Amino acid sequence: MPKMNLSHFEAALLFSLLASVVLGVVTKNTDRERLHYGIYTFVCFMLALFGIGWLMYLGHG
Amino acid sequence: MASEKNQKAPVEMRAWAPVIALGWLVPGGGHLLLKRTGRGVLLLVAITAMFLCGLMMRGTMFTPQGDDLLTVLINWGGWLGDFCGGILYLMAIWLGYAQPDVAGHVHDYGTKFLVTAGLLNVLAMVDAFEIARGKKS
């Protein structure tokens, strides 16, 4: 099996994308709601990723 | 009389047990069994992709062991997460996947990908269970 070498950002992006798909599919009742929720969770993942990333950068000094 | 009619009959176990079993074995399998093809395929692709990425990142599979409470919690919890991956976990073990725990962010992400794939499969199983019981469409 080939080895996958990803940066922190790439791995977190891939994780967010795949988790958002599943969370969108299993959560709501209509396809429209599922799509919106999937996008919403992906945006939340991205905000957390960049927010916590900047916090760590600034906190590190 | 009217209240008796309004009461929902309990859904028999044989209606949802195969859905749960197939949902565990094959990610999205419960949805496919219930003719929710689109959602089933999406779950199958997303969960399988997450598990395969975990393998390609050389993530570690947990084994149920440990001495102190924290180690037991981490190892048993991690193993349970891995095990919920169903056939993906079983195939990886049967084919001899045994990655030692090594340092490095890629390996660490891989371990998390493997566990999360199993946990997302649990969510898919719960969703399939609710569909089988008629609580969701």
N, CA and C atoms of all chains as a GROMACS GRO file, in nm:
protein
  594
    1MET      N    1   0.085  -0.120   0.000
    1MET     CA    2   0.000   0.000   0.000
    1MET      C    3   0.088   0.125   0.000
    2PRO      N    4   0.058   0.220  -0.090
    2PRO     CA    5   0.143   0.341  -0.095
    2PRO      C    6   0.136   0.420   0.035
    3LYS      N    7   0.244   0.490   0.061
    3LYS     CA    8   0.245   0.571   0.183
    3LYS      C    9   0.201   0.713   0.150
    4MET      N   10   0.123   0.770   0.240
    4MET     CA   11   0.068   0.904   0.219
    4MET      C   12   0.142   1.001   0.311
    5ASN      N   13   0.202   1.101   0.255
    5ASN     CA   14   0.271   1.201   0.336
    5ASN      C   15   0.202   1.335   0.321
    6LEU      N   16   0.132   1.374   0.423
    6LEU     CA   17   0.057   1.498   0.417
    6LEU      C   18   0.108   1.594   0.523
    7SER      N   19   0.091   1.723   0.496
    7SER     CA   20   0.122   1.823   0.599
    7SER      C   21   0.008   1.825   0.700
    8HIS      N   22   0.028   1.896   0.810
    8HIS     CA   23  -0.079   1.911   0.909
    8HIS      C   24  -0.206   1.965   0.844
    9PHE      N   25  -0.187   2.069   0.763
    9PHE     CA   26  -0.302   2.135   0.703
    9PHE      C   27  -0.376   2.042   0.607
   10GLU      N   28  -0.300   1.973   0.524
   10GLU     CA   29  -0.364   1.881   0.427
   10GLU      C   30  -0.439   1.770   0.498
   11ALA      N   31  -0.378   1.714   0.603
   11ALA     CA   32  -0.443   1.606   0.677
   11ALA      C   33  -0.570   1.655   0.745
   12ALA      N   34  -0.562   1.774   0.806
   12ALA     CA   35  -0.681   1.829   0.874
   12ALA      C   36  -0.791   1.863   0.774
   13LEU      N   37  -0.750   1.911   0.657
   13LEU     CA   38  -0.848   1.945   0.552
   13LEU      C   39  -0.920   1.817   0.504
   14LEU      N   40  -0.844   1.713   0.481
   14LEU     CA   41  -0.902   1.585   0.437
   14LEU      C   42  -0.995   1.528   0.544
   15PHE      N   43  -0.951   1.534   0.669
   15PHE     CA   44  -1.032   1.488   0.781
   15PHE      C   45  -1.164   1.564   0.786
   16SER      N   46  -1.155   1.697   0.775
   16SER     CA   47  -1.275   1.782   0.782
   16SER      C   48  -1.372   1.748   0.670
   17LEU      N   49  -1.319   1.731   0.552
   17LEU     CA   50  -1.404   1.704   0.435
   17LEU      C   51  -1.480   1.572   0.453
   18LEU      N   52  -1.408   1.466   0.488
   18LEU     CA   53  -1.473   1.334   0.499
   18LEU      C   54  -1.569   1.329   0.618
   19ALA      N   55  -1.529   1.389   0.730
   19ALA     CA   56  -1.619   1.390   0.847
   19ALA      C   57  -1.744   1.472   0.818
   20SER      N   58  -1.729   1.583   0.746
   20SER     CA   59  -1.845   1.668   0.714
   20SER      C   60  -1.945   1.594   0.626
   21VAL      N   61  -1.894   1.516   0.532
   21VAL     CA   62  -1.984   1.438   0.444
   21VAL      C   63  -2.070   1.345   0.528
   22VAL      N   64  -2.006   1.271   0.619
   22VAL     CA   65  -2.080   1.174   0.702
   22VAL      C   66  -2.177   1.248   0.796
   23LEU      N   67  -2.129   1.354   0.862
   23LEU     CA   68  -2.217   1.427   0.954
   23LEU      C   69  -2.335   1.487   0.880
   24GLY      N   70  -2.312   1.535   0.759
   24GLY     CA   71  -2.423   1.589   0.680
   24GLY      C   72  -2.523   1.482   0.642
   25VAL      N   73  -2.475   1.366   0.605
   25VAL     CA   74  -2.565   1.258   0.558
   25VAL      C   75  -2.652   1.204   0.672
   26VAL      N   76  -2.593   1.188   0.791
   26VAL     CA   77  -2.667   1.117   0.897
   26VAL      C   78  -2.753   1.207   0.985
   27THR      N   79  -2.741   1.339   0.968
   27THR     CA   80  -2.801   1.424   1.069
   27THR      C   81  -2.942   1.471   1.040
   28LYS      N   82  -2.969   1.521   0.922
   28LYS     CA   83  -3.095   1.591   0.896
   28LYS      C   84  -3.195   1.503   0.820
   29ASN      N   85  -3.309   1.565   0.786
   29ASN     CA   86  -3.419   1.487   0.728
   29ASN      C   87  -3.436   1.503   0.578
   30THR      N   88  -3.398   1.618   0.523
   30THR     CA   89  -3.412   1.637   0.379
   30THR      C   90  -3.275   1.656   0.316
   31ASP      N   91  -3.268   1.633   0.185
   31ASP     CA   92  -3.138   1.645   0.117
   31ASP      C   93  -3.083   1.787   0.127
   32ARG      N   94  -3.174   1.884   0.117
   32ARG     CA   95  -3.131   2.025   0.126
   32ARG      C   96  -3.069   2.055   0.263
   33GLU      N   97  -3.138   2.008   0.367
   33GLU     CA   98  -3.086   2.029   0.504
   33GLU      C   99  -2.953   1.957   0.523
   34ARG      N  100  -2.943   1.838   0.465
   34ARG     CA  101  -2.819   1.760   0.478
   34ARG      C  102  -2.702   1.834   0.414
   35LEU      N  103  -2.727   1.888   0.293
   35LEU     CA  104  -2.623   1.963   0.222
   35LEU      C  105  -2.580   2.084   0.303
   36HIS      N  106  -2.679   2.158   0.354
   36HIS     CA  107  -2.647   2.278   0.433
   36HIS      C  108  -2.570   2.242   0.559
   37TYR      N  109  -2.611   2.134   0.625
   37TYR     CA  110  -2.542   2.095   0.748
   37TYR      C  111  -2.400   2.047   0.720
   38GLY      N  112  -2.384   1.975   0.610
   38GLY     CA  113  -2.250   1.929   0.572
   38GLY      C  114  -2.157   2.048   0.547
   39ILE      N  115  -2.208   2.148   0.475
   39ILE     CA  116  -2.126   2.268   0.448
   39ILE      C  117  -2.099   2.343   0.579
   40TYR      N  118  -2.202   2.351   0.663
   40TYR     CA  119  -2.188   2.421   0.792
   40TYR      C  120  -2.078   2.355   0.878
   41THR      N  121  -2.081   2.222   0.888
   41THR     CA  122  -1.980   2.154   0.971
   41THR      C  123  -1.840   2.172   0.911
   42PHE      N  124  -1.832   2.170   0.776
   42PHE     CA  125  -1.702   2.189   0.713
   42PHE      C  126  -1.647   2.328   0.744
   43VAL      N  127  -1.735   2.429   0.736
   43VAL     CA  128  -1.692   2.567   0.768
   43VAL      C  129  -1.648   2.575   0.915
   44CYS      N  130  -1.723   2.509   1.003
   44CYS     CA  131  -1.685   2.508   1.146
   44CYS      C  132  -1.548   2.444   1.167
   45PHE      N  133  -1.525   2.333   1.098
   45PHE     CA  134  -1.393   2.268   1.106
   45PHE      C  135  -1.283   2.365   1.061
   46MET      N  136  -1.309   2.435   0.950
   46MET     CA  137  -1.208   2.527   0.896
   46MET      C  138  -1.183   2.643   0.991
   47LEU      N  139  -1.292   2.697   1.049
   47LEU     CA  140  -1.276   2.808   1.144
   47LEU      C  141  -1.195   2.762   1.264
   48ALA      N  142  -1.226   2.644   1.315
   48ALA     CA  143  -1.152   2.591   1.430
   48ALA      C  144  -1.006   2.568   1.393
   49LEU      N  145  -0.985   2.516   1.272
   49LEU     CA  146  -0.848   2.486   1.226
   49LEU      C  147  -0.763   2.613   1.222
   50PHE      N  148  -0.818   2.716   1.155
   50PHE     CA  149  -0.742   2.841   1.143
   50PHE      C  150  -0.736   2.915   1.276
   51GLY      N  151  -0.848   2.915   1.350
   51GLY     CA  152  -0.853   2.985   1.478
   51GLY      C  153  -0.753   2.927   1.577
   52ILE      N  154  -0.757   2.797   1.595
   52ILE     CA  155  -0.666   2.733   1.691
   52ILE      C  156  -0.522   2.741   1.640
   53GLY      N  157  -0.505   2.732   1.508
   53GLY     CA  158  -0.372   2.745   1.450
   53GLY      C  159  -0.310   2.881   1.482
   54TRP      N  160  -0.389   2.988   1.464
   54TRP     CA  161  -0.339   3.123   1.494
   54TRP      C  162  -0.315   3.139   1.644
   55LEU      N  163  -0.406   3.083   1.726
   55LEU     CA  164  -0.387   3.090   1.872
   55LEU      C  165  -0.255   3.027   1.914
   56MET      N  166  -0.226   2.910   1.857
   56MET     CA  167  -0.101   2.843   1.891
   56MET      C  168   0.019   2.923   1.842
   57TYR      N  169   0.006   2.983   1.722
   57TYR     CA  170   0.115   3.063   1.666
   57TYR      C  171   0.143   3.184   1.754
   58LEU      N  172   0.034   3.256   1.792
   58LEU     CA  173   0.051   3.376   1.874
   58LEU      C  174   0.094   3.340   2.016
   59GLY      N  175   0.040   3.229   2.069
   59GLY     CA  176   0.076   3.188   2.205
   59GLY      C  177   0.219   3.141   2.216
   60HIS      N  178   0.271   3.093   2.104
   60HIS     CA  179   0.408   3.041   2.106
   60HIS      C  180   0.510   3.154   2.117
   61GLY      N  181   0.472   3.274   2.071
   61GLY     CA  182   0.558   3.391   2.086
   61GLY      C  183   0.664   3.405   1.982
   62MET      N  184  -6.013   0.293   2.286
   62MET     CA  185  -6.002   0.241   2.149
   62MET      C  186  -5.913   0.330   2.062
   63ALA      N  187  -5.947   0.461   2.067
   63ALA     CA  188  -5.870   0.553   1.984
   63ALA      C  189  -5.724   0.557   2.027
   64SER      N  190  -5.705   0.554   2.161
   64SER     CA  191  -5.566   0.560   2.209
   64SER      C  192  -5.490   0.435   2.170
   65GLU      N  193  -5.563   0.322   2.168
   65GLU     CA  194  -5.497   0.198   2.126
   65GLU      C  195  -5.454   0.206   1.980
   66LYS      N  196  -5.540   0.269   1.899
   66LYS     CA  197  -5.506   0.281   1.756
   66LYS      C  198  -5.387   0.373   1.736
   67ASN      N  199  -5.383   0.481   1.821
   67ASN     CA  200  -5.276   0.578   1.805
   67ASN      C  201  -5.141   0.526   1.853
   68GLN      N  202  -5.145   0.426   1.942
   68GLN     CA  203  -5.018   0.374   1.992
   68GLN      C  204  -4.943   0.303   1.880
   69LYS      N  205  -4.815   0.338   1.870
   69LYS     CA  206  -4.734   0.273   1.766
   69LYS      C  207  -4.695   0.134   1.811
   70ALA      N  208  -4.706   0.040   1.721
   70ALA     CA  209  -4.664  -0.096   1.754
   70ALA      C  210  -4.512  -0.099   1.762
   71PRO      N  211  -4.454  -0.168   1.860
   71PRO     CA  212  -4.307  -0.174   1.869
   71PRO      C  213  -4.250  -0.244   1.746
   72VAL      N  214  -4.142  -0.185   1.696
   72VAL     CA  215  -4.079  -0.242   1.578
   72VAL      C  216  -4.001  -0.365   1.620
   73GLU      N  217  -4.026  -0.474   1.551
   73GLU     CA  218  -3.961  -0.599   1.589
   73GLU      C  219  -3.811  -0.594   1.563
   74MET      N  220  -3.741  -0.671   1.645
   74MET     CA  221  -3.595  -0.672   1.635
   74MET      C  222  -3.549  -0.720   1.499
   75ARG      N  223  -3.624  -0.812   1.440
   75ARG     CA  224  -3.580  -0.866   1.310
   75ARG      C  225  -3.588  -0.761   1.199
   76ALA      N  226  -3.659  -0.650   1.228
   76ALA     CA  227  -3.667  -0.543   1.128
   76ALA      C  228  -3.539  -0.458   1.129
   77TRP      N  229  -3.481  -0.438   1.247
   77TRP     CA  230  -3.365  -0.349   1.252
   77TRP      C  231  -3.232  -0.420   1.278
   78ALA      N  232  -3.236  -0.542   1.333
   78ALA     CA  233  -3.109  -0.611   1.364
   78ALA      C  234  -3.023  -0.634   1.238
   79PRO      N  235  -3.081  -0.681   1.126
   79PRO     CA  236  -2.996  -0.698   1.006
   79PRO      C  237  -2.939  -0.566   0.956
   80VAL      N  238  -3.016  -0.458   0.976
   80VAL     CA  239  -2.970  -0.326   0.932
   80VAL      C  240  -2.847  -0.284   1.012
   81ILE      N  241  -2.855  -0.305   1.145
   81ILE     CA  242  -2.741  -0.271   1.232
   81ILE      C  243  -2.620  -0.359   1.198
   82ALA      N  244  -2.647  -0.490   1.181
   82ALA     CA  245  -2.536  -0.584   1.155
   82ALA      C  246  -2.467  -0.550   1.023
   83LEU      N  247  -2.547  -0.527   0.918
   83LEU     CA  248  -2.486  -0.495   0.789
   83LEU      C  249  -2.421  -0.357   0.792
   84GLY      N  250  -2.484  -0.266   0.867
   84GLY     CA  251  -2.428  -0.131   0.882
   84GLY      C  252  -2.292  -0.134   0.949
   85TRP      N  253  -2.274  -0.226   1.046
   85TRP     CA  254  -2.142  -0.238   1.109
   85TRP      C  255  -2.042  -0.302   1.012
   86LEU      N  256  -2.086  -0.411   0.948
   86LEU     CA  257  -1.994  -0.485   0.863
   86LEU      C  258  -1.948  -0.402   0.743
   87VAL      N  259  -2.042  -0.339   0.675
   87VAL     CA  260  -2.009  -0.258   0.558
   87VAL      C  261  -2.056  -0.115   0.585
   88PRO      N  262  -1.966  -0.019   0.590
   88PRO     CA  263  -2.011   0.120   0.613
   88PRO      C  264  -2.115   0.162   0.509
   89GLY      N  265  -2.228   0.212   0.556
   89GLY     CA  266  -2.336   0.250   0.465
   89GLY      C  267  -2.423   0.133   0.424
   90GLY      N  268  -2.389   0.012   0.467
   90GLY     CA  269  -2.464  -0.108   0.428
   90GLY      C  270  -2.607  -0.107   0.479
   91GLY      N  271  -2.628  -0.052   0.598
   91GLY     CA  272  -2.764  -0.042   0.652
   91GLY      C  273  -2.852   0.044   0.564
   92HIS      N  274  -2.797   0.155   0.518
   92HIS     CA  275  -2.873   0.244   0.430
   92HIS      C  276  -2.902   0.176   0.296
   93LEU      N  277  -2.804   0.104   0.246
   93LEU     CA  278  -2.824   0.034   0.118
   93LEU      C  279  -2.934  -0.071   0.133
   94LEU      N  280  -2.935  -0.141   0.248
   94LEU     CA  281  -3.038  -0.242   0.273
   94LEU      C  282  -3.177  -0.179   0.280
   95LEU      N  283  -3.182  -0.056   0.329
   95LEU     CA  284  -3.310   0.014   0.342
   95LEU      C  285  -3.345   0.095   0.216
   96LYS      N  286  -3.271   0.069   0.108
   96LYS     CA  287  -3.294   0.134  -0.022
   96LYS      C  288  -3.267   0.285  -0.020
   97ARG      N  289  -3.180   0.330   0.072
   97ARG     CA  290  -3.133   0.469   0.070
   97ARG      C  291  -2.999   0.468  -0.002
   98THR      N  292  -3.006   0.443  -0.132
   98THR     CA  293  -2.883   0.414  -0.208
   98THR      C  294  -2.784   0.530  -0.209
   99GLY      N  295  -2.834   0.649  -0.238
   99GLY     CA  296  -2.745   0.765  -0.249
   99GLY      C  297  -2.669   0.790  -0.120
  100ARG      N  298  -2.742   0.790  -0.010
  100ARG     CA  299  -2.678   0.815   0.119
  100ARG      C  300  -2.586   0.700   0.158
  101GLY      N  301  -2.629   0.579   0.126
  101GLY     CA  302  -2.546   0.462   0.156
  101GLY      C  303  -2.413   0.468   0.082
  102VAL      N  304  -2.418   0.506  -0.045
  102VAL     CA  305  -2.294   0.513  -0.124
  102VAL      C  306  -2.204   0.624  -0.070
  103LEU      N  307  -2.264   0.738  -0.035
  103LEU     CA  308  -2.185   0.849   0.021
  103LEU      C  309  -2.114   0.806   0.149
  104LEU      N  310  -2.188   0.736   0.237
  104LEU     CA  311  -2.128   0.688   0.362
  104LEU      C  312  -2.018   0.587   0.334
  105LEU      N  313  -2.046   0.496   0.242
  105LEU     CA  314  -1.946   0.393   0.207
  105LEU      C  315  -1.818   0.458   0.158
  106VAL      N  316  -1.832   0.554   0.066
  106VAL     CA  317  -1.713   0.618   0.008
  106VAL      C  318  -1.638   0.700   0.113
  107ALA      N  319  -1.712   0.781   0.192
  107ALA     CA  320  -1.645   0.870   0.287
  107ALA      C  321  -1.576   0.792   0.398
  108ILE      N  322  -1.644   0.693   0.455
  108ILE     CA  323  -1.585   0.618   0.568
  108ILE      C  324  -1.471   0.530   0.519
  109THR      N  325  -1.490   0.465   0.404
  109THR     CA  326  -1.382   0.382   0.350
  109THR      C  327  -1.261   0.467   0.314
  110ALA      N  328  -1.286   0.585   0.256
  110ALA     CA  329  -1.174   0.674   0.221
  110ALA      C  330  -1.098   0.716   0.347
  111MET      N  331  -1.174   0.746   0.454
  111MET     CA  332  -1.106   0.786   0.578
  111MET      C  333  -1.021   0.671   0.634
  112PHE      N  334  -1.076   0.551   0.630
  112PHE     CA  335  -1.001   0.435   0.682
  112PHE      C  336  -0.876   0.409   0.597
  113LEU      N  337  -0.892   0.412   0.464
  113LEU     CA  338  -0.778   0.386   0.375
  113LEU      C  339  -0.670   0.493   0.390
  114CYS      N  340  -0.714   0.618   0.406
  114CYS     CA  341  -0.615   0.724   0.430
  114CYS      C  342  -0.539   0.697   0.559
  115GLY      N  343  -0.611   0.650   0.662
  115GLY     CA  344  -0.545   0.615   0.788
  115GLY      C  345  -0.442   0.506   0.769
  116LEU      N  346  -0.476   0.406   0.686
  116LEU     CA  347  -0.379   0.299   0.659
  116LEU      C  348  -0.259   0.352   0.581
  117MET      N  349  -0.286   0.438   0.482
  117MET     CA  350  -0.176   0.490   0.399
  117MET      C  351  -0.087   0.586   0.477
  118MET      N  352  -0.142   0.645   0.583
  118MET     CA  353  -0.059   0.730   0.670
  118MET      C  354   0.013   0.646   0.775
  119ARG      N  355  -0.007   0.513   0.767
  119ARG     CA  356   0.056   0.419   0.860
  119ARG      C  357   0.016   0.446   1.005
  120GLY      N  358  -0.116   0.466   1.022
  120GLY     CA  359  -0.168   0.484   1.158
  120GLY      C  360  -0.162   0.354   1.236
  121THR      N  361  -0.165   0.365   1.367
  121THR     CA  362  -0.157   0.247   1.454
  121THR      C  363  -0.295   0.196   1.488
  122MET      N  364  -0.312   0.064   1.484
  122MET     CA  365  -0.435   0.001   1.533
  122MET      C  366  -0.419  -0.022   1.684
  123PHE      N  367  -0.519   0.017   1.759
  123PHE     CA  368  -0.513  -0.006   1.904
  123PHE      C  369  -0.540  -0.152   1.935
  124THR      N  370  -0.478  -0.199   2.042
  124THR     CA  371  -0.510  -0.333   2.094
  124THR      C  372  -0.555  -0.316   2.239
  125PRO      N  373  -0.657  -0.393   2.281
  125PRO     CA  374  -0.708  -0.376   2.418
  125PRO      C  375  -0.609  -0.426   2.522
  126GLN      N  376  -0.539  -0.333   2.583
  126GLN     CA  377  -0.440  -0.367   2.685
  126GLN      C  378  -0.415  -0.244   2.772
  127GLY      N  379  -0.331  -0.260   2.871
  127GLY     CA  380  -0.294  -0.146   2.955
  127GLY      C  381  -0.285  -0.181   3.101
  128ASP      N  382  -0.212  -0.098   3.173
  128ASP     CA  383  -0.194  -0.120   3.316
  128ASP      C  384  -0.278  -0.024   3.399
  129ASP      N  385  -0.246   0.106   3.385
  129ASP     CA  386  -0.320   0.203   3.464
  129ASP      C  387  -0.450   0.242   3.392
  130LEU      N  388  -0.536   0.312   3.465
  130LEU     CA  389  -0.670   0.341   3.415
  130LEU      C  390  -0.668   0.419   3.283
  131LEU      N  391  -0.582   0.520   3.276
  131LEU     CA  392  -0.577   0.604   3.155
  131LEU      C  393  -0.534   0.523   3.032
  132THR      N  394  -0.435   0.439   3.049
  132THR     CA  395  -0.388   0.356   2.938
  132THR      C  396  -0.496   0.257   2.895
  133VAL      N  397  -0.565   0.202   2.994
  133VAL     CA  398  -0.674   0.108   2.962
  133VAL      C  399  -0.783   0.180   2.883
  134LEU      N  400  -0.819   0.302   2.929
  134LEU     CA  401  -0.923   0.378   2.860
  134LEU      C  402  -0.884   0.410   2.716
  135ILE      N  403  -0.760   0.456   2.699
  135ILE     CA  404  -0.713   0.492   2.565
  135ILE      C  405  -0.709   0.370   2.474
  136ASN      N  406  -0.652   0.260   2.523
  136ASN     CA  407  -0.636   0.143   2.437
  136ASN      C  408  -0.767   0.073   2.407
  137TRP      N  409  -0.852   0.057   2.510
  137TRP     CA  410  -0.981  -0.009   2.486
  137TRP      C  411  -1.073   0.080   2.402
  138GLY      N  412  -1.072   0.210   2.433
  138GLY     CA  413  -1.154   0.304   2.355
  138GLY      C  414  -1.108   0.310   2.210
  139GLY      N  415  -0.977   0.316   2.192
  139GLY     CA  416  -0.923   0.320   2.056
  139GLY      C  417  -0.952   0.192   1.980
  140TRP      N  418  -0.938   0.079   2.050
  140TRP     CA  419  -0.966  -0.050   1.985
  140TRP      C  420  -1.114  -0.058   1.943
  141LEU      N  421  -1.202  -0.010   2.035
  141LEU     CA  422  -1.346  -0.012   2.003
  141LEU      C  423  -1.375   0.074   1.880
  142GLY      N  424  -1.310   0.190   1.873
  142GLY     CA  425  -1.326   0.277   1.756
  142GLY      C  426  -1.279   0.208   1.629
  143ASP      N  427  -1.163   0.145   1.636
  143ASP     CA  428  -1.111   0.071   1.520
  143ASP      C  429  -1.206  -0.041   1.481
  144PHE      N  430  -1.252  -0.116   1.582
  144PHE     CA  431  -1.337  -0.233   1.557
  144PHE      C  432  -1.469  -0.195   1.490
  145CYS      N  433  -1.520  -0.075   1.521
  145CYS     CA  434  -1.646  -0.031   1.462
  145CYS      C  435  -1.633  -0.007   1.311
  146GLY      N  436  -1.512  -0.011   1.260
  146GLY     CA  437  -1.492   0.001   1.115
  146GLY      C  438  -1.541  -0.120   1.038
  147GLY      N  439  -1.577  -0.226   1.108
  147GLY     CA  440  -1.637  -0.344   1.044
  147GLY      C  441  -1.539  -0.420   0.956
  148ILE      N  442  -1.579  -0.446   0.833
  148ILE     CA  443  -1.500  -0.529   0.743
  148ILE      C  444  -1.365  -0.462   0.712
  149LEU      N  445  -1.360  -0.331   0.718
  149LEU     CA  446  -1.234  -0.261   0.692
  149LEU      C  447  -1.131  -0.299   0.799
  150TYR      N  448  -1.176  -0.298   0.925
  150TYR     CA  449  -1.087  -0.337   1.035
  150TYR      C  450  -1.048  -0.484   1.023
  151LEU      N  451  -1.149  -0.569   1.000
  151LEU     CA  452  -1.122  -0.714   0.994
  151LEU      C  453  -1.025  -0.746   0.880
  152MET      N  454  -1.046  -0.684   0.764
  152MET     CA  455  -0.957  -0.709   0.648
  152MET      C  456  -0.814  -0.663   0.680
  153ALA      N  457  -0.803  -0.545   0.741
  153ALA     CA  458  -0.669  -0.494   0.773
  153ALA      C  459  -0.596  -0.591   0.867
  154ILE      N  460  -0.669  -0.644   0.966
  154ILE     CA  461  -0.606  -0.738   1.060
  154ILE      C  462  -0.574  -0.869   0.991
  155TRP      N  463  -0.671  -0.920   0.913
  155TRP     CA  464  -0.651  -1.049   0.845
  155TRP      C  465  -0.535  -1.042   0.745
  156LEU      N  466  -0.518  -0.926   0.682
  156LEU     CA  467  -0.411  -0.912   0.583
  156LEU      C  468  -0.277  -0.876   0.648
  157GLY      N  469  -0.276  -0.874   0.780
  157GLY     CA  470  -0.149  -0.860   0.850
  157GLY      C  471  -0.103  -0.718   0.876
  158TYR      N  472  -0.194  -0.620   0.871
  158TYR     CA  473  -0.154  -0.483   0.899
  158TYR      C  474  -0.117  -0.470   1.046
  159ALA      N  475   0.005  -0.437   1.074
  159ALA     CA  476   0.050  -0.421   1.212
  159ALA      C  477   0.156  -0.312   1.216
  160GLN      N  478   0.110  -0.191   1.230
  160GLN     CA  479   0.201  -0.077   1.231
  160GLN      C  480   0.238  -0.043   1.375
  161PRO      N  481   0.366  -0.045   1.408
  161PRO     CA  482   0.404  -0.004   1.544
  161PRO      C  483   0.381   0.145   1.565
  162ASP      N  484   0.361   0.182   1.690
  162ASP     CA  485   0.337   0.322   1.724
  162ASP      C  486   0.468   0.399   1.716
  163VAL      N  487   0.482   0.484   1.615
  163VAL     CA  488   0.605   0.560   1.599
  163VAL      C  489   0.573   0.710   1.603
  164ALA      N  490   0.678   0.788   1.629
  164ALA     CA  491   0.658   0.933   1.639
  164ALA      C  492   0.640   0.994   1.501
  165GLY      N  493   0.569   1.103   1.494
  165GLY     CA  494   0.551   1.172   1.366
  165GLY      C  495   0.407   1.212   1.346
  166HIS      N  496   0.386   1.332   1.291
  166HIS     CA  497   0.249   1.382   1.282
  166HIS      C  498   0.165   1.303   1.182
  167VAL      N  499   0.229   1.250   1.077
  167VAL     CA  500   0.151   1.175   0.976
  167VAL      C  501   0.097   1.045   1.037
  168HIS      N  502   0.181   0.973   1.112
  168HIS     CA  503   0.137   0.850   1.179
  168HIS      C  504   0.026   0.882   1.280
  169ASP      N  505   0.043   0.993   1.348
  169ASP     CA  506  -0.054   1.032   1.451
  169ASP      C  507  -0.189   1.063   1.386
  170TYR      N  508  -0.186   1.137   1.275
  170TYR     CA  509  -0.310   1.163   1.202
  170TYR      C  510  -0.372   1.032   1.152
  171GLY      N  511  -0.286   0.942   1.105
  171GLY     CA  512  -0.335   0.814   1.055
  171GLY      C  513  -0.411   0.737   1.161
  172THR      N  514  -0.357   0.735   1.283
  172THR     CA  515  -0.425   0.666   1.394
  172THR      C  516  -0.562   0.729   1.419
  173LYS      N  517  -0.567   0.861   1.415
  173LYS     CA  518  -0.695   0.930   1.438
  173LYS      C  519  -0.792   0.904   1.322
  174PHE      N  520  -0.743   0.896   1.201
  174PHE     CA  521  -0.829   0.866   1.086
  174PHE      C  522  -0.892   0.728   1.102
  175LEU      N  523  -0.812   0.630   1.148
  175LEU     CA  524  -0.864   0.493   1.163
  175LEU      C  525  -0.973   0.487   1.268
  176VAL      N  526  -0.950   0.551   1.382
  176VAL     CA  527  -1.050   0.549   1.490
  176VAL      C  528  -1.175   0.627   1.447
  177THR      N  529  -1.154   0.742   1.384
  177THR     CA  530  -1.269   0.824   1.345
  177THR      C  531  -1.354   0.755   1.240
  178ALA      N  532  -1.293   0.680   1.150
  178ALA     CA  533  -1.371   0.605   1.051
  178ALA      C  534  -1.469   0.512   1.122
  179GLY      N  535  -1.422   0.444   1.227
  179GLY     CA  536  -1.510   0.355   1.303
  179GLY      C  537  -1.620   0.432   1.374
  180LEU      N  538  -1.584   0.547   1.433
  180LEU     CA  539  -1.685   0.625   1.506
  180LEU      C  540  -1.789   0.684   1.410
  181LEU      N  541  -1.746   0.724   1.293
  181LEU     CA  542  -1.842   0.774   1.194
  181LEU      C  543  -1.934   0.661   1.148
  182ASN      N  544  -1.880   0.540   1.144
  182ASN     CA  545  -1.963   0.425   1.108
  182ASN      C  546  -2.070   0.400   1.215
  183VAL      N  547  -2.037   0.428   1.341
  183VAL     CA  548  -2.137   0.416   1.448
  183VAL      C  549  -2.252   0.515   1.423
  184LEU      N  550  -2.217   0.638   1.384
  184LEU     CA  551  -2.320   0.738   1.352
  184LEU      C  552  -2.408   0.689   1.237
  185ALA      N  553  -2.345   0.629   1.137
  185ALA     CA  554  -2.421   0.576   1.023
  185ALA      C  555  -2.514   0.464   1.068
  186MET      N  556  -2.466   0.380   1.161
  186MET     CA  557  -2.549   0.270   1.212
  186MET      C  558  -2.669   0.324   1.290
  187VAL      N  559  -2.647   0.428   1.370
  187VAL     CA  560  -2.757   0.488   1.447
  187VAL      C  561  -2.861   0.547   1.351
  188ASP      N  562  -2.813   0.614   1.247
  188ASP     CA  563  -2.905   0.672   1.148
  188ASP      C  564  -2.986   0.563   1.080
  189ALA      N  565  -2.920   0.454   1.041
  189ALA     CA  566  -2.990   0.342   0.976
  189ALA      C  567  -3.092   0.280   1.072
  190PHE      N  568  -3.055   0.271   1.200
  190PHE     CA  569  -3.146   0.217   1.302
  190PHE      C  570  -3.272   0.304   1.311
  191GLU      N  571  -3.254   0.436   1.312
  191GLU     CA  572  -3.370   0.525   1.321
  191GLU      C  573  -3.457   0.517   1.196
  192ILE      N  574  -3.395   0.499   1.082
  192ILE     CA  575  -3.473   0.482   0.958
  192ILE      C  576  -3.552   0.352   0.965
  193ALA      N  577  -3.486   0.245   1.012
  193ALA     CA  578  -3.552   0.114   1.019
  193ALA      C  579  -3.671   0.117   1.116
  194ARG      N  580  -3.660   0.198   1.222
  194ARG     CA  581  -3.769   0.208   1.320
  194ARG      C  582  -3.875   0.308   1.278
  195GLY      N  583  -3.856   0.374   1.166
  195GLY     CA  584  -3.955   0.468   1.114
  195GLY      C  585  -3.949   0.606   1.178
  196LYS      N  586  -3.841   0.637   1.249
  196LYS     CA  587  -3.830   0.768   1.313
  196LYS      C  588  -3.773   0.873   1.218
  197LYS      N  589  -3.706   0.828   1.113
  197LYS     CA  590  -3.651   0.918   1.014
  197LYS      C  591  -3.685   0.868   0.875
  198SER      N  592  -3.676   0.959   0.779
  198SER     CA  593  -3.708   0.918   0.641
  198SER      C  594  -3.587   0.857   0.573
   0.00000   0.00000   0.00000
